[in-house]
Amino acid sequence: MSTQKPEPEVVRKKIRQLENRQKILLNRKADTERKARTHRLIERGAILESIFPEIVPMTGEQVKEFLEKRR
């Protein structure tokens, strides 16, 4: 029986492949999370605008002040 050890270059190549795969998966996860957050923000903004139509022309700071007054 032959118990050859893998050649260093083969091992390095496999490591690079796994590292690249990890980067791809992490990027995909970040992308999914970003898309979910964007969807949530748009959905909640639409709800706010439907309940308080007067906020549509306001700036972000004006909307914040408006909502803080309603607490």
Secondary structure by P-SEA (a helix, b strand, c coil): cccccccaaaaaaaaaaaaaaaaaaaaaaaaaaaaaaaaaaaaaaaaaaaaccccccccaaaaaaaaaaac
